[in-house]
Amino acid sequence: MAERRMQGQPMIIMGDDAQRMKDKDAQEHNISAARAVADSVRTTLGPKGMDKMLVSSMGDVTVTNDGVTILQEMDIDDPTAEMIVEVAETQEDEAGDGTTTAVAVAGELLKEAEELLDQDIHATAVIKGYNMAAERARAEVDEVAISVDPDDEDLVRSVAETSMTGKGTELDKELLSDLLYRALQTVAIEAEDGSTVVDLNDVEIETQTGRQIGESELLSGAVVDKDPVHDNMPTEVEDASVLLLNEAIEVEETETDTTVSVDSPDQLQQFLEKEEAQLQEKVDQIAEAGADVVFCQKGIDDMAQHFLAKEGILAVRRTRKSDIEFLQDVLGASIVTDLDSVTAADLGSGSVTRDEADEMFYVEGSGDGAHGVTLLLRGATDHVVDEVERSVTDALDVASQALTDGRVLPGGGAIEVELADRVRNFADGVEGREALAVEAFADALELVPRVLASNAGLDSIDTLVEMRAAHEGGDQRAGLNVFTGDIEDTFEAGIVEPAHSKEQALSSASEAANLVLKIDDIISAGDLSTEGEDDGGAGGMGGGMGGMGGMGGMGGAM
């Protein structure tokens, strides 16, 4: 209970259950919570990073080293920790990859800030210094970035392979990078200003278990993992007119519940004939529109299935909404919601073939408005194929950015060491205590090469010293090859990252750290927790992590 004295008498301004933490205690709590989240994903960074097994309260198991997946699956119950999770989610949405880097750097910035606060440097000075350093670092990224030619296959594939390395797809990264590059070339177009535009909505990713990763393939068109609704229907149709239907081919039900009394078998027969005629009318509407194939998002009545088979029409029911929407692009069709208004203009054109072994349909468009490709990813088990999908999705995002943004950077920690060196030089010209924060920002950037070395079983200090020496000698592309342990030109070695991803990571990390540092007072209506019913860990706001409890309900999986 908080109180304030007025004319010698206490005045109650907060309820009995309310809790408050102020000044240094609040800062220490927030920094501790944020750093705990960052530390939880640090060991996953780089090609030699380790995986995490996450077990949900329902017993579902996820094995991954994808930063945003780990943070989203963890049962985090602390408001400050949730803010750091937002860093990863923002990085994923804006850049597609680099989530672990962004979160780890944010945690290191807070560690450096904590040391500055202990030296009685005000948080405002630290925040101002961090803002100055982040702005300078982003400007330097553009300075050292290397231009990408959209037709430079080797460079674009190197970006994809760098993203996939260490994520469960390493043995097959050459095959997958080839599939990704061909997919991007299919959906990339040149804009009027000469820039390259990639619409990833035209790339669908499907998965299949029971096969090797190396058997993954790129298909022109869409894949529908469904069976025909009737055995007598055709399974392959060339030059097909395809109807995409978001209406059930079933007997229409009344809006209100009714009871009908039947006095004789003839009346019952009339009802059945009426239903049959209604279904026959729906099928006739489909046939008259000229459809050879129907992908229906809803159900198809058994009698309607029989009528469709008699007409020689291939029909698939319960097609996923996402598949229907993608087929719309692939076939250049319209999604029909009312059969009474269907016309030939609503139909798409293409070919439909059946793979009986995999039990799926391949749909390829042939009209002028048809476009879209499908990456069919395969893996031995569900866990394997899920991780392959996450890896390929990230690689697809960063490779498309390399094409659209037109800039890449050397990887292996090279850019972080180069930026740290340049930011330190910038700090020499900064006046006041902000200069210390700028230098702290540079130190935090060097976390990346240190963690890359540590995760690879190398000496992080020796590695960082060698890299600093190389950069001071003028080799701004000198980075760590974690497979050989050598310091080399990582760009020439094919370790390449998109510049936009790095710029976004710098922005996300610095802004998140500044947001945490700016808080000097925490007022809670109850337990310091994002879930009021969970009383497992806040400890009256004195438990440091305020309810995360070792990352809570993931079963101690970390």
Salt bridges, closest charged atoms under 4 A:
ASP39 OD1 - ARG42 NH2 3.30
ASP78 OD2 - HIS29 NE2 3.40
ASP97 OD1 - LYS167 NZ 3.26
GLU108 OE1 - ARG42 NH2 3.44
GLU108 OE2 - ARG450 NH2 3.10
GLU114 OE1 - ARG35 NH1 3.32
ASP118 OD1 - LYS24 NZ 3.05
GLU140 OE2 - ARG136 NE 3.30
GLU140 OE1 - ARG422 NH1 2.69
ASP142 OD1 - ARG407 NH1 2.85
GLU153 OE2 - ARG157 NH1 3.47
ASP178 OD1 - ARG157 NH1 3.87
ASP178 OD2 - ARG182 NE 3.35
ASP202 OD1 - HIS371 NE2 3.48
GLU206 OE2 - ARG320 NH2 2.87
GLU215 OE1 - ARG211 NE 2.66
GLU217 OE2 - ARG378 NH1 2.99
ASP227 OD1 - ARG354 NH2 2.40
GLU247 OE2 - LYS282 NZ 3.28
GLU252 OE2 - LYS282 NZ 3.39
ASP323 OD2 - ARG320 NE 3.08
GLU356 OE2 - ARG354 NE 3.70
ASP358 OD1 - ARG211 NH1 2.85
ASP358 OD2 - ARG378 NH2 3.05
GLU387 OE1 - ARG390 NE 2.93
ASP394 OD2 - LYS167 NZ 3.29
ASP405 OD2 - ARG407 NE 2.87
GLU416 OE2 - LYS502 NZ 2.65
GLU418 OE2 - ARG422 NE 2.76
GLU418 OE1 - HIS471 ND1 2.69
ASP443 OD1 - ARG424 NH2 2.78
GLU446 OE1 - ARG424 NH2 2.91
GLU446 OE1 - ARG468 NH2 2.42
GLU497 OE1 - LYS502 NZ 2.88
GLU503 OE1 - ARG407 NH2 2.94
ASP521 OD2 - ARG20 NH2 2.61
